[in-house]
């Protein structure tokens, strides 16, 4: 994997987690598939739709899946089950080494943060399991912004820049999914697109 990092001296570096720093998307896909089947899904779970929602907060994803499949489901219950299943499979998650290597290198001299669509109950165990927890002093999740203001809205990236004490325009974002790329651009940030699939 080659990272196309733009020229320039950035004040801070912001990283999405799933599919960008860690190769967790196949594990999330399995957990969503099982949770949706338990919620009444009787057709194959659409992997393309799942990947298209990359970066969208988990609760909002559950609502969208219910609409997509025409299922009357309790999003909170589905999310709770999906996240429990994911945590059980967490040992299967691996680092995306080129991105993790860059993050470790740049964190020596520049502030770094995680900006993830997953909740803290998922993000922190994943960071612990992959040995990245101590690298990132700032972790922004959908719980840190108002409901409905996760990716693709810019709020999470703007908050990360604020917490790091740097102007948004001087941040470089690493993202794998379209909602996250749109959110970063809406925040006035440059983006490195990570090809994770």
LONULO-57141 format. One line per field, with one value per atom (N, C-alpha, C, CB): y, z, x; atom name. Coordinates in pm, 1 decimal. Each point is the difference from the previous one (the first is absolute). Glycine has a CB too. Layout:
# LONULO-57141
yy	Y/...;
zz	Z/...;
xx	X/...;
atome	CA/...;
# end
This chain:
# LONULO-57141
yy	-119.5/119.5/124.7/-124.3/216.4/126.3/113.5/-86.7/166.0/113.8/126.0/-108.9/175.9/124.6/117.9/-100.1/129.6/105.6/132.0/-164.9/263.9/128.4/72.0/18.5/60.5/79.8/106.0/-40.8/81.5/105.1/-40.5/74.9/23.1/-23.0/16.7/81.1/-191.4/3.9/11.3/-137.0/203.7/21.2/-122.6/242.0/-324.8/-118.4/-101.8/139.0/-263.1/-110.7/-76.6/-18.0/4.6/-63.3/-130.5/226.2/-332.0/-132.1/-58.9/-34.3/-9.3/-89.1/-129.9/104.8/-185.9/-123.5/-121.7/102.2/-138.0/-122.7/13.8/-49.8/-39.8/1.1/95.0/-58.8/137.2/95.1/-37.6/181.7/-188.0/-41.8/-148.8/226.5/-280.8/-142.6/-68.5/48.5/-170.7/-77.9/-72.3/-29.5/108.3/-52.1/-13.0/101.6/-45.8/1.9/-140.2/214.2/-312.5/-134.5/-55.6/-40.1/76.7/-46.2/72.2/-48.5/180.0/74.1/-58.3/209.2/-243.7/-57.3/-128.6/101.6/-188.1/-125.6/27.8/-117.0/212.9/31.1/60.3/36.0/55.7/57.4/-107.7/218.9/-307.9/-106.0/-83.8/-6.1/-35.9/-83.8/76.7/-128.4/253.8/79.3/24.6/109.1/-80.4/24.8/-128.3/188.5/-299.9/-127.9/-27.0/-89.8/119.8/-17.4/97.0/-76.7/189.3/100.3/-30.6/169.1/-279.1/-41.8/5.5/76.6/-44.6/6.7/-139.1/200.0/-211.6/-130.2/-3.5/-32.0/138.6/4.7/22.1/92.2/-114.4/21.8/145.5/-184.3/203.0/134.7/59.9/-62.6/183.9/65.3/61.1/47.7/-115.5/47.7/134.5/-237.6/258.5/126.5/116.8/-121.7/100.8/105.9/23.8/-60.9/-46.4/11.4/86.9/-226.9/199.5/77.3/144.0/-210.0/230.8/136.8/85.0/-88.0/23.3/72.1/12.2/-81.9/46.4/8.7/137.9/-172.7/178.4/128.3/58.3/39.8/-86.4/48.1/-55.9/13.0/68.9/-49.3/-126.1/234.3/-320.5/-133.0/4.4/-79.4/165.6/7.0/41.4/57.4/43.4/44.5/-110.6/236.0/-313.8/-113.1/-100.7/31.5/-59.2/-95.4/48.9/-71.8/201.0/57.5/-15.3/165.0/-133.4/-11.1/-143.7/199.8/-295.3/-141.0/-41.7/-48.5/92.2/-32.6/51.4/6.2/119.0/58.4/-73.9/222.8/-252.6/-64.4/-135.3/117.3/-191.5/-135.6/-5.6/-89.1/203.2/2.0/-74.9/16.9/-8.2/-70.9/97.7/-174.6/138.8/78.1/-52.9/43.0/25.3/-47.9/107.3/-151.9/108.0/91.7/29.6/-90.3/209.0/27.6/-17.4/157.6/-116.0/-10.4/-146.1/214.0/-298.3/-142.0/-61.7/-14.3/49.1/-54.0/46.6/-3.3/130.8/53.5/-70.4/222.3/-240.5/-67.9/-140.3/133.0/-206.3/-135.6/0.5/-72.7/162.6/7.6/28.8/79.6/12.8/37.0/-110.9/237.6/-311.6/-115.4/-106.0/45.1/-68.4/-96.6/46.7/-66.5/196.2/54.3/-17.6/166.1/-135.2/-13.3/-144.6/195.5/-289.5/-141.4/-38.5/-49.1/122.0/-29.4/90.9/-77.2/161.5/103.7/-56.6/139.5/-261.7/-61.4/-20.5/-113.6/121.7/-19.4/128.4/-182.0/295.7/129.1/18.6/97.8/-48.6/25.0/146.2/-239.6/286.8/134.7/9.8/31.3/85.8/31.6/67.0/27.0/-107.8/37.4/130.0/-238.8/265.9/125.8/123.5/-112.4/109.2/114.4/4.7/-12.7/-102.6/-4.4/42.7/-184.2/142.2/37.7/151.5/-224.3/283.3/144.9/71.1/-28.3/-21.5/62.5/-2.1/-69.7/-43.6/-8.4/98.0/-242.0/252.7/88.2/147.4/-170.1/210.4/141.3/43.2/-16.1/-78.5/33.2/41.7/-160.3/132.7/41.2/152.5/-218.4/281.8/144.1/82.9/-58.6/-6.1/73.6/-60.8/60.3/21.7/-54.8/-86.9/200.1/-306.4/-93.1/-28.8/-103.3/64.2/-33.1/-107.1/232.6/-302.4/-94.2/69.5/-203.2/189.8/48.9/-116.0/244.4/-310.3/-126.4/2.3/-115.4/44.8/-13.5/-100.3/60.2/-138.2/-96.1/66.9/-182.4/131.3/53.7/-32.9/-20.9/88.8/-24.7/-143.5/237.3/-301.2/-138.1/-97.9/55.1/-11.6/-80.0/52.6/-51.8/183.6/59.7/-29.8/180.1/-160.3/-17.4/-145.0/193.6/-293.6/-138.1/-34.3/-61.6/119.1/-25.6/62.9/-7.9/129.8/63.8/-79.0/223.2/-273.9/-82.2/-128.7/95.6/-161.6/-130.1/10.3/-70.6/187.6/16.6/80.1/-11.6/43.8/67.3/147.1/-217.9/281.8/139.3/100.2/-85.3/37.9/88.0/116.3/-196.8/169.1/104.1/99.7/-162.7/130.0/87.5/122.7/-199.9/185.0/103.2/63.5/-122.3/245.8/67.1/46.6/71.4/-56.1/46.6/-105.6/245.0/-286.1/-92.6/61.8/-206.3/233.4/59.8/-106.0/234.2/-254.2/-95.7/74.4/-193.1/128.5/67.0/49.7/-142.4/84.8/44.2/139.6/-238.8/287.8/131.1/114.3/-113.6/82.0/103.4/-20.8/17.1/83.3/-17.3/-114.3/244.6/-307.7/-106.2/47.0/-94.9/8.9/31.8/85.2/-16.2/46.3/84.1/-78.3/195.2/-328.5/-80.2/11.9/-159.7/83.0/0.2/-35.4/-64.5/134.7/89.8/147.5/-156.7/191.7/137.7/25.1/-0.1/123.4/28.6/7.8/120.5/-128.2/32.4/-77.8/53.2/-183.2/-81.6/42.0/-190.5/219.5/43.9/137.9/-135.8/224.4/133.7/-8.7/97.5/-188.1/-17.3/-55.4/-37.4/-56.3/-56.0/108.9/-222.2/307.8/109.6/94.1/-16.4/45.5/87.9/-60.6/86.4/-216.7/-65.7/-6.9/-134.2/129.0/-0.9/141.0/-211.6/312.4/138.6/46.7/-27.8/-24.8/38.9/44.7/-161.9/248.7/39.8/-118.6/234.8/-245.2/-109.9/-4.9/18.6/97.0/6.8/-55.2/197.8/-218.8/-50.8/-146.4/230.2/-300.4/-142.1/-85.1/54.2/-167.4/-99.2/-121.7/84.0/-130.8/-109.7/-126.1/165.8/-279.7/-130.1/-69.5/-17.3/-17.9/-56.9/-105.4/216.5/-315.4/-101.7/9.2/-146.3/208.7/-6.1/138.0/-196.6/195.9/124.6/93.5/-125.3/77.2/94.1/72.8/-147.0/76.8/62.3/99.6/-204.4/170.0/91.9/127.5/-194.2/178.9/116.4/85.2/-130.4/64.6/72.9/80.7/-177.9/116.0/68.5/119.9/-216.9/198.3/111.2/111.6/-160.5/122.9/101.4/78.4/-144.3/81.1/68.1/85.1/-187.7/188.6/78.7/-66.2/198.0/-330.9/-74.1/-76.2/-21.1/0.6/-85.7/-145.8/181.4/-271.8/-140.5/-92.2/57.6/-159.4/-112.5/-115.5/76.5/-121.8/-110.8/-131.5/138.1/-217.8/-129.2/-106.6/77.6/-151.3/-106.0/-126.0/99.3/-123.2/-114.2/-118.2/160.9/-145.7/-109.5/-9.2/28.4;
zz	0.0/0.0/0.0/121.9/-213.6/-7.9/47.6/-192.8/285.6/50.8/-74.7/227.8/-290.5/-71.7/96.4/-217.2/284.6/100.6/-66.3/183.6/-176.4/-67.0/62.5/-57.2/-26.1/50.1/95.5/-211.8/301.5/93.3/142.8/-160.6/246.8/141.8/73.1/-16.6/55.0/67.8/150.6/-184.6/249.4/144.6/79.2/-38.4/-19.8/69.4/-101.9/201.1/-154.4/-86.5/67.3/-96.6/23.0/54.0/-75.4/64.1/11.2/-59.1/32.4/16.3/-120.8/21.9/56.1/-190.4/252.0/61.6/-87.8/226.1/-237.8/-70.5/-150.3/179.7/-235.2/-143.9/-40.5/-32.7/128.4/-28.5/78.2/-43.3/173.7/84.8/30.0/100.0/-87.4/31.6/-102.5/245.6/-279.4/-98.9/70.4/-144.1/183.7/79.8/-78.3/197.0/-319.0/-72.0/-27.8/-102.7/65.5/-17.5/129.0/-179.5/293.6/129.4/31.8/81.8/-107.9/16.5/-91.3/60.5/-181.8/-94.9/54.9/-190.4/245.5/58.5/116.3/-69.2/154.7/116.9/-41.3/134.7/-232.3/-49.7/-62.8/-40.0/-36.9/-66.5/102.7/-187.9/291.9/102.9/76.0/22.4/13.8/75.4/-82.1/125.2/-254.2/-85.4/-24.2/-109.8/99.3/-13.0/125.0/-149.4/265.4/125.6/8.4/112.4/-183.9/-1.2/-105.0/79.7/-151.7/-94.8/-146.7/166.5/-197.9/-140.0/-62.5/50.3/-162.8/-65.0/-139.2/129.7/-166.8/-127.8/32.5/-127.8/32.3/28.6/38.5/-160.3/258.4/41.8/-109.6/246.6/-288.7/-114.7/39.6/-97.0/61.3/36.6/-65.2/26.0/-149.2/-67.7/73.4/-219.3/266.5/74.4/133.5/-110.0/172.2/125.5/-19.9/72.2/-175.2/-23.4/-39.1/-69.6/2.0/-37.7/123.0/-216.3/326.4/123.6/92.4/-19.1/-29.5/82.9/60.8/-141.8/272.6/68.4/56.7/-149.9/102.7/54.0/141.6/-233.4/330.4/136.8/7.6/79.6/13.6/8.9/14.1/102.6/-15.3/19.2/-129.1/242.1/-309.2/-126.4/-104.7/52.3/-51.8/-92.8/24.8/-11.0/138.4/31.9/-52.8/204.6/-188.8/-52.8/-151.5/190.8/-257.6/-146.0/-46.6/-5.1/77.3/-36.9/12.0/76.3/31.3/16.2/-116.3/246.4/-286.7/-115.2/-128.1/113.3/-131.8/-123.0/-22.8/28.6/81.0/-11.3/33.1/58.9/-25.9/33.0/128.1/-240.7/337.8/126.6/111.2/-72.0/149.1/118.2/114.3/-80.5/104.0/102.8/104.2/-167.3/280.5/106.7/-20.6/164.5/-217.2/-31.1/119.8/-173.2/290.7/117.3/32.9/88.1/-98.2/27.9/-102.7/103.8/-231.0/-106.1/19.9/-159.7/194.1/22.8/117.5/-92.0/201.7/117.1/-36.9/151.2/-225.7/-37.8/-96.0/32.7/-131.2/-98.0/70.0/-176.0/271.2/65.6/90.0/-9.6/73.7/78.7/-89.7/166.8/-281.8/-95.0/-48.8/-71.5/42.1/-46.9/105.9/-142.4/266.8/107.6/16.0/116.3/-140.2/6.8/-111.4/103.6/-215.5/-116.3/-7.5/-120.6/220.8/-5.8/-19.1/145.1/-99.2/-13.7/-146.2/219.3/-310.2/-142.2/-69.2/-0.7/67.0/-62.1/-7.4/86.0/-200.6/-21.2/-37.7/-72.1/91.4/-41.4/-151.7/214.6/-267.7/-138.6/9.5/-81.2/59.9/37.2/-61.1/23.2/-153.5/-52.1/71.8/-220.3/255.2/68.7/145.9/-153.1/219.1/139.8/12.1/46.0/-141.7/1.0/-14.9/-97.8/4.8/-17.6/126.9/-247.9/308.0/121.8/111.8/-66.0/83.8/105.2/-27.2/38.0/-164.9/-38.0/23.1/-170.8/125.0/5.7/142.9/-236.6/318.6/137.4/87.3/-23.7/-21.9/75.8/-0.7/-57.3/-51.8/-14.5/-16.3/-100.2/71.8/-25.9/80.0/-231.4/266.9/67.8/-94.0/150.9/-95.9/-76.6/77.2/-106.8/32.6/62.6/-81.4/94.7/-28.2/-64.3/-14.9/97.5/-214.9/-23.0/-60.6/-33.7/114.9/-41.4/10.3/72.9/-164.6/4.1/103.5/-238.4/294.2/105.3/135.4/-131.7/219.1/134.9/83.3/-15.5/129.3/85.1/50.5/67.4/-50.2/50.4/-102.0/141.3/-267.2/-106.5/-33.5/-92.4/85.5/-42.2/98.1/-113.6/243.1/96.0/10.0/126.4/-121.6/-1.6/-127.0/141.6/-255.7/-124.6/6.3/-128.2/182.2/15.5/96.3/-46.9/155.0/94.9/-66.3/189.0/-263.0/-59.7/-104.4/41.1/-104.9/-105.5/46.9/-167.1/295.9/55.7/-37.4/-4.8/-31.6/-44.7/103.8/-229.2/338.2/96.3/45.5/76.4/-39.2/56.0/-104.5/172.8/-300.2/-106.7/-18.0/-112.9/146.3/-32.2/125.8/-210.4/242.3/119.3/-15.9/50.1/-175.5/-27.2/-84.5/11.5/35.4/-74.2/-3.6/69.6/-190.1/-16.2/-59.1/-32.2/98.2/-45.3/-18.5/120.6/-178.3/-16.8/130.1/-196.7/310.0/127.9/39.3/69.6/-138.5/32.0/-74.7/44.7/-136.6/-78.4/12.0/-162.3/126.7/8.5/-89.3/50.3/-14.1/-83.7/-144.1/202.1/-295.4/-141.1/-56.9/35.7/46.8/-46.4/-13.4/108.7/-121.4/-31.8/-147.9/187.3/-233.9/-142.2/-81.0/50.7/-161.0/-78.3/42.1/-184.1/294.9/50.7/47.7/69.1/-69.9/35.5/149.4/-211.8/295.4/142.0/73.2/-5.7/-21.8/73.1/-33.0/0.6/-127.0/-38.3/57.4/-209.8/207.7/57.2/149.9/-175.4/244.0/143.3/27.4/32.1/-114.1/18.2/-14.5/-87.1/-15.6/-18.8/120.5/-249.1/298.9/117.0/121.6/-90.1/112.5/116.5/-11.6/28.1/-151.2/-20.2/-0.9/-129.2/123.3/2.2/-129.4/239.3/-352.4/-130.3/-92.1/28.1/-126.4/-95.9/-86.8/-2.2/-25.8/-83.2/-135.5/115.7/-171.4/-133.7/-3.7/-45.4/161.3/6.0/42.2/53.4/-63.8/33.9/-126.8/212.8/-205.8/-106.1/53.6/-104.4/29.6/43.2/-82.0/67.9/-0.1/-65.6/13.5/48.6/-161.6/-2.9/-109.4/86.7/-63.6/-103.3/-65.1/124.1/-58.4/-47.6/-41.4/150.0/-243.9/-56.4/105.3/-210.2/304.2/99.7/79.0/17.8/13.8/72.6/-84.5/135.9/-262.8/-91.6/-14.1/-125.2/108.6/-12.9/127.2/-157.1/272.8/127.1/14.0/104.1/-139.1/11.6/-94.3/64.2/-187.1/-96.1/44.7/-184.9/242.0/50.4/116.1/-71.4/142.3/110.4/-50.6/152.2/-284.3/-57.4/9.3/57.0/-47.2/17.5/-127.4/245.9/-267.0/-107.9/44.8/-87.0/-10.8/30.4/-77.5/47.0/21.9/-63.8/-0.9/75.5/-194.0/-11.6/11.9/-147.2/245.6/24.0/-68.5/220.2/-311.3/-72.1/84.7/-224.6/291.6/93.6/-57.1/190.1/-310.0/-52.6/-149.4/185.1;
xx	83.9/-83.9/87.6/-182.6/153.0/73.8/-90.1/140.6/-90.6/-76.0/42.4/-21.6/-74.6/28.1/-11.9/-85.0/193.1/-1.5/37.5/59.7/-147.5/27.9/118.8/-242.1/308.3/111.3/-52.1/130.1/-44.8/-39.6/25.9/-171.9/176.6/23.2/-133.0/241.6/-300.3/-130.0/19.5/-102.8/8.2/9.6/-43.4/-40.9/-47.6/-49.7/-49.4/-63.5/53.6/-39.2/-114.4/236.0/-345.7/-121.2/-25.2/-98.8/71.5/-15.6/-136.4/246.6/-316.5/-113.8/58.3/-141.8/58.2/49.7/-28.6/-34.6/-92.9/-37.2/20.7/-166.3/245.4/25.4/110.7/-235.6/286.0/107.6/125.7/-169.7/158.8/112.3/-2.9/2.2/-122.0/-12.4/-89.9/33.7/2.6/-74.7/-114.6/207.8/-305.5/-111.1/-129.9/107.1/-111.2/-127.1/-55.8/73.1/8.3/-57.3/-61.1/168.4/-109.2/-52.4/-130.7/234.6/-239.3/-125.8/-108.7/129.9/-93.3/-96.1/-60.0/127.4/-43.8/-51.1/-93.5/209.6/-170.5/-82.5/-134.1/208.2/-206.8/-125.7/-88.3/116.8/-56.2/-77.3/-74.2/166.4/-94.6/-62.6/-108.6/214.9/-184.7/-97.8/-125.8/186.9/-170.4/-116.6/-79.7/123.9/-56.3/-71.8/-82.9/182.2/-125.6/-74.5/-118.0/211.2/-200.3/-107.5/-106.5/164.7/-147.2/-103.2/37.3/-155.1/280.2/41.6/-3.6/145.1/-214.8/-15.7/62.6/-209.5/279.2/71.4/147.8/-204.6/294.8/142.5/27.5/57.9/27.6/40.1/86.6/-9.8/-21.9/62.3/135.3/-229.0/338.5/133.0/32.5/72.3/-118.4/28.6/-65.7/17.3/-140.8/-68.6/71.1/-220.7/264.9/75.3/124.2/-83.8/161.5/122.5/-31.0/115.3/-227.1/-39.0/-30.8/-91.4/52.2/-31.6/120.9/-234.3/351.8/119.5/15.3/108.0/-86.2/17.5/-127.7/187.4/-303.0/-127.5/-15.3/-106.1/65.1/-15.2/-86.3/26.0/7.8/-59.8/-151.8/211.0/-261.1/-145.5/-69.4/34.2/21.7/-59.8/5.1/66.8/40.5/9.7/-112.6/249.7/-277.8/-106.4/-134.4/126.4/-152.9/-124.9/-4.7/-8.3/120.3/5.8/-16.1/147.2/-88.8/-17.6/-146.1/233.9/-298.8/-141.6/-82.2/29.0/-3.1/-70.6/34.3/0.3/127.9/48.3/-67.3/219.5/-234.7/-56.3/-149.3/224.5/-284.7/-141.6/-31.6/-47.5/137.5/-19.6/-39.2/167.3/-267.9/-35.1/86.4/-241.5/352.3/92.6/25.8/106.1/-56.3/40.3/148.1/-176.1/210.2/140.8/92.9/-79.2/32.4/87.0/31.8/-97.4/-2.4/22.2/94.7/-228.3/208.2/86.0/144.0/-195.5/213.2/134.9/66.6/-71.9/-1.3/56.8/47.2/-150.9/67.3/37.4/118.3/-237.0/231.8/109.2/131.3/-159.8/159.2/124.8/51.8/-70.8/-19.1/44.3/64.6/-183.3/122.8/55.9/137.8/-233.9/245.1/127.3/108.8/-124.1/92.3/98.9/46.1/-104.2/12.8/37.3/97.5/-222.4/216.9/85.1/122.7/-203.5/222.9/102.8/140.5/-144.5/166.4/133.3/39.3/-35.6/-61.8/28.4/46.2/-169.2/155.0/32.8/150.8/-214.8/261.6/142.5/22.8/33.3/88.8/36.4/8.1/125.0/-154.0/33.2/136.8/-247.9/351.0/136.4/51.4/39.8/-61.0/55.3/-55.0/25.8/-153.4/-61.1/46.5/-201.7/202.7/44.0/146.0/-164.8/247.9/141.1/15.6/60.3/-137.8/5.3/-47.6/-38.2/-69.5/-53.4/103.9/-232.5/300.1/101.8/114.6/-60.0/98.4/110.8/-35.8/73.6/-191.4/-37.3/-35.3/-82.9/35.7/-40.5/117.8/-187.9/309.9/118.1/14.3/112.4/-155.7/21.8/-127.0/214.8/-329.5/-124.3/-115.2/81.7/-182.0/-117.2/-84.0/-1.6/-53.4/-83.3/-128.4/205.2/-309.4/-128.0/-70.2/-19.3/-71.1/-90.9/-135.2/122.5/-184.1/-136.2/-76.7/73.6/-156.6/-61.7/-151.4/205.1/-269.0/-145.5/-47.1/-4.3/96.0/-35.8/-5.6/105.0/-188.1/-11.4/123.0/-247.9/264.9/117.2/8.3/-10.2/-105.5/1.3/56.1/-196.6/207.7/60.5/139.3/-228.4/243.4/126.7/113.5/-129.7/105.5/109.0/47.1/-90.7/0.6/49.6/78.4/-194.6/153.3/73.5/138.9/-217.0/227.4/130.6/87.7/-103.9/44.9/75.2/48.9/-135.5/45.7/32.0/110.6/-235.0/246.1/100.4/122.0/-184.7/190.1/116.0/13.3/107.9/-219.0/5.0/-50.5/-29.7/-23.1/-68.9/87.9/-132.8/257.4/85.7/48.9/69.3/-84.2/48.4/-89.3/97.9/-226.9/-98.4/-57.9/-54.3/96.7/-51.9/-144.1/231.3/-275.6/-136.3/-71.6/72.7/-189.9/-86.3/-139.4/137.1/-186.8/-132.5/-93.0/98.7/-213.2/-100.7/-133.0/117.7/-218.9/-129.1/-61.7/-33.9/72.8/-55.4/48.7/-12.6/115.5/56.1/-67.2/213.8/-303.6/-68.3/-150.8/195.9/-277.1/-145.8/-49.0/-21.9/-91.1/-56.3/-19.6/-113.7/149.5/-14.7/112.0/-240.4/342.8/110.3/130.4/-110.5/99.2/117.8/30.8/-51.8/149.8/33.2/-125.0/241.0/-268.0/85.2/-3.0/-36.4/-27.8/9.4/143.5/-246.6/293.2/140.1/27.9/13.2/-115.3/12.8/109.4/-239.4/250.6/97.2/143.0/-163.0/188.8/134.0/31.3/-17.4/-80.5/20.2/28.4/-152.1/82.0/21.8/139.3/-245.6/290.4/134.6/105.2/-78.7/64.0/94.7/-1.3/-31.5/-88.5/-13.6/69.4/-218.3/196.7/61.1/152.3/-209.0/259.4/144.7/57.7/-23.3/-64.8/44.9/63.1/33.4/-85.2/54.6/-113.1/192.2/-162.7/-103.9/-41.5/91.4/-219.4/-50.5/69.3/-219.8/246.7/59.9/141.6/-141.0/201.2/136.9/6.3/75.4/-189.6/-5.0/-0.8/-123.5/191.0/-5.5/-73.6/216.5/-316.0/-86.6/30.2/-179.9/179.8/11.3/-134.5/250.4/-310.7/-135.9/-10.2/-95.9/8.0/-21.2/-137.1/155.0/-252.1/-138.5/-50.9/-40.0/-51.8/-52.1/-61.0/-42.8/-41.3/-54.4/109.1/-200.0/308.0/109.3/76.8/16.6/5.0/67.7/-83.2/106.0/-237.5/-88.4/3.3/-148.0/150.5/2.7/128.5/-142.6/255.3/128.6/5.5/110.4/-156.2/1.8/-93.2/53.1/-168.4/-93.3/61.1/-192.6/287.1/69.7/116.0/-64.3/87.2/108.1/135.6/-129.6/130.1/124.9/36.5/-48.1/176.9/45.1/-10.1/155.3/-169.6/-26.2/92.4/-237.0/288.0/66.9/-99.8/234.0/-271.6/-96.3/75.0/-153.8/116.2/62.4/-82.6/96.4/-34.9/-71.4/1.3/62.7/-174.7/-3.8/-77.6/14.9/-70.6/-81.9/17.1/-165.4;
atome	N/CA/C/CB/N/CA/C/CB/N/CA/C/CB/N/CA/C/CB/N/CA/C/CB/N/CA/C/CB/N/CA/C/CB/N/CA/C/CB/N/CA/C/CB/N/CA/C/CB/N/CA/C/CB/N/CA/C/CB/N/CA/C/CB/N/CA/C/CB/N/CA/C/CB/N/CA/C/CB/N/CA/C/CB/N/CA/C/CB/N/CA/C/CB/N/CA/C/CB/N/CA/C/CB/N/CA/C/CB/N/CA/C/CB/N/CA/C/CB/N/CA/C/CB/N/CA/C/CB/N/CA/C/CB/N/CA/C/CB/N/CA/C/CB/N/CA/C/CB/N/CA/C/CB/N/CA/C/CB/N/CA/C/CB/N/CA/C/CB/N/CA/C/CB/N/CA/C/CB/N/CA/C/CB/N/CA/C/CB/N/CA/C/CB/N/CA/C/CB/N/CA/C/CB/N/CA/C/CB/N/CA/C/CB/N/CA/C/CB/N/CA/C/CB/N/CA/C/CB/N/CA/C/CB/N/CA/C/CB/N/CA/C/CB/N/CA/C/CB/N/CA/C/CB/N/CA/C/CB/N/CA/C/CB/N/CA/C/CB/N/CA/C/CB/N/CA/C/CB/N/CA/C/CB/N/CA/C/CB/N/CA/C/CB/N/CA/C/CB/N/CA/C/CB/N/CA/C/CB/N/CA/C/CB/N/CA/C/CB/N/CA/C/CB/N/CA/C/CB/N/CA/C/CB/N/CA/C/CB/N/CA/C/CB/N/CA/C/CB/N/CA/C/CB/N/CA/C/CB/N/CA/C/CB/N/CA/C/CB/N/CA/C/CB/N/CA/C/CB/N/CA/C/CB/N/CA/C/CB/N/CA/C/CB/N/CA/C/CB/N/CA/C/CB/N/CA/C/CB/N/CA/C/CB/N/CA/C/CB/N/CA/C/CB/N/CA/C/CB/N/CA/C/CB/N/CA/C/CB/N/CA/C/CB/N/CA/C/CB/N/CA/C/CB/N/CA/C/CB/N/CA/C/CB/N/CA/C/CB/N/CA/C/CB/N/CA/C/CB/N/CA/C/CB/N/CA/C/CB/N/CA/C/CB/N/CA/C/CB/N/CA/C/CB/N/CA/C/CB/N/CA/C/CB/N/CA/C/CB/N/CA/C/CB/N/CA/C/CB/N/CA/C/CB/N/CA/C/CB/N/CA/C/CB/N/CA/C/CB/N/CA/C/CB/N/CA/C/CB/N/CA/C/CB/N/CA/C/CB/N/CA/C/CB/N/CA/C/CB/N/CA/C/CB/N/CA/C/CB/N/CA/C/CB/N/CA/C/CB/N/CA/C/CB/N/CA/C/CB/N/CA/C/CB/N/CA/C/CB/N/CA/C/CB/N/CA/C/CB/N/CA/C/CB/N/CA/C/CB/N/CA/C/CB/N/CA/C/CB/N/CA/C/CB/N/CA/C/CB/N/CA/C/CB/N/CA/C/CB/N/CA/C/CB/N/CA/C/CB/N/CA/C/CB/N/CA/C/CB/N/CA/C/CB/N/CA/C/CB/N/CA/C/CB/N/CA/C/CB/N/CA/C/CB/N/CA/C/CB/N/CA/C/CB/N/CA/C/CB/N/CA/C/CB/N/CA/C/CB/N/CA/C/CB/N/CA/C/CB/N/CA/C/CB/N/CA/C/CB/N/CA/C/CB/N/CA/C/CB/N/CA/C/CB/N/CA/C/CB/N/CA/C/CB/N/CA/C/CB/N/CA/C/CB/N/CA/C/CB/N/CA/C/CB/N/CA/C/CB/N/CA/C/CB/N/CA/C/CB/N/CA/C/CB/N/CA/C/CB/N/CA/C/CB/N/CA/C/CB/N/CA/C/CB/N/CA/C/CB/N/CA/C/CB/N/CA/C/CB/N/CA/C/CB/N/CA/C/CB/N/CA/C/CB/N/CA/C/CB/N/CA/C/CB/N/CA/C/CB/N/CA/C/CB/N/CA/C/CB/N/CA/C/CB/N/CA/C/CB/N/CA/C/CB/N/CA/C/CB/N/CA/C/CB/N/CA/C/CB/N/CA/C/CB/N/CA/C/CB/N/CA/C/CB/N/CA/C/CB/N/CA/C/CB/N/CA/C/CB/N/CA/C/CB/N/CA/C/CB/N/CA/C/CB/N/CA/C/CB/N/CA/C/CB;
# end
